[in-house]
Amino acid sequence: MGRTVIVGDIHGCFDELLELLEKIGLRSDDLLVSVGDLVDRGPSPGEVTRLFRERPNSVAVMGNHERKHVRGIFSYAQEITRLQLGDRYAETVEWMRTLPYYFEDEHVRVVHAAMLSGIPLAEQKEEILSGTTSGQRELTALFPDGHWHDHYTDAKPVVFGHHVTGHEPLIRDARIFGLDTGACHGWNLTALCVPGFTVHSVEARADHWSNVRRQWQLPVLKSRSWCDFTWPELAAELAMANAKFSSTADAEARGWLDAVEQWAADLRSSFPALVVAARQAADGCTNDELRRHRAARFLFQARDGRLDEAALARQCPTPGKTADLAAALGLAVPESPTSR
């Protein structure tokens, strides 16, 4: 009879996952279960998700990181994963939508983050099961002096991840099993084999999240829609990027970010020249000639004395629109770093 092999938070650590499954001696009749958080922070989210998608007899529970991708809630880790998965990102997210929020058999329950005693799993809140911010707030209100699992009274053992327990798993009363042992941070990847309730671990090969954060700085910066941000949004994005990467960015990423700031400043400073160019282009033109011009709207406003820098800023709210107008008026356009 096959075992149920439950693996803690993998976070894209594929090599460690293969090593752990080899150490366990995973067989085809074993049920492989993930507590969730297959992706984000590690080097190989595509390989991890592919294994669970393609291996028969495998289940992955919805983790808060999968849920972020499903709901389009992006921070730096999700931006990196989207780039890592490339063309496979959309289909992988569609697969994530199908993930259950829990697993249960006759021996054990598996959730990503938490559950409440005395309530059937099917009636638990998804936010608590998967470990969202709102779910954590609710747990804190319910158990202000401890963790949810300190108050777990049901007889059936529960296995979970989400909260890093340290290099070793959290095991208590043969009913509480916390398996997130920080594989993506350079600690361990841990699994529990049921019904024997034996624990197996392998050491991580690196502090993957530190490495991935550095490696993907420039690709993430280049992937953002700098030309389409409004000017206030652009200023906010630049401020955020400068704060985030001020001490950790490599020279190439730092230089590229500086180039974006200079490009934006050059475009903004071109507004007076754009107004002058529009007035010059409109001067002496007939209505038909103005209508045929690529910048017709601006030229009519210039001819009628209604175009100034404030009006131009309202109609060119993004760097992209500003660059398009400059090109239409025949002015030199600062090269966007995003095209390099």
Disulfide bonds with the S-S distance in Angstrom:
none
